[in-house]
Amino acid sequence: MLRVKEILKARGMTAKQLAPLIGITEGALSLQIKDGANPRLDSLEKIAKALGVRTSELLDEPQALNGTVTCPHCGKPIELCVK
């Protein structure tokens, strides 16, 4: 699953703002980042560069670090406590 939407939200950006930065329309971007999409590597590299992240960060599931995870809706860290 691509994390583009999650990263956009965390950056306070929209797909409409990202699309011209990578030279495609908002509709084309939407097709590339929808769930189940399989975009080309060069497209992922352009998206990653525009968002200021590594290409692998677009593909990786967020991992818990120091007992926290990132909320996929708001991008804020959530502390976990296991009892």
N, C-alpha and C positions, 0 to 999 in steps of 0.2 A: 504494500500500500504506500502510495506517495504521501509525503508529509507537506506538500506545497501549501495547501490551504491552512494547515496549522502554523507554518512558518510565516505566511502572509499575515495571519491574524496577530501573531506575536509581534510582528514588525509594524502593525497598524496600517497595513497596506491592503489594497484590493486587487483582484485579478485585472480589473480595468486599468489600474495604475501600472501593473507589471507588464501587461501585454505590449505596450509600445516600447518599453525598455528592452525587450528582446526581439522586437521587429515583427510581431504577429498580431492578429486581431484578437479581441477578447474571446470571441467564439472559438477560434482555433486553440487558444490557451485552455479554455474550458474543456475541450475535447481531450487535450493532452493530460490534464490533471484530475479528471474524473476518476472515481473508484473503478478499478479494473483496467485502466488505461495502460498502454505499454509504449510510452514515448521513446523516441530515438535518443541515443546518448548525447548527440550534439544539442538537442533541445534541452535536455536536463542540464548540460553544462552551461548553457545560456541562462537558464532560470536560476541556477545556483549562483552564478556570477552576479546577476542582477540583485539577488537577495543577500549577497555577501556571506554565503555558506559554502561548505564543501559539497560536491555532487553527492557524496555518500550520505550526507545528512538529509537529502531529499528522499532517500530510500529506507533509511534505518528507522526502526521503531524507537521511540524515546525510551531511554534506559534509566532506571532508578539510580540516582547518585546521592549518596549521603542520606538515604531514606526519603528522597523526594522524587516525584514524577511531574511532568508538565501537563497541565490541563489541555486537552485537545480543543476545547472551546474558546478559552480566554488566553491561553498561553502562560498563565501564572503557575508558579511551582506549588505543588500540594505536598505537604509533609505526611509521611506514612508512619504509623506507629503499630507495630505488631505486638500483640499481647499473648 
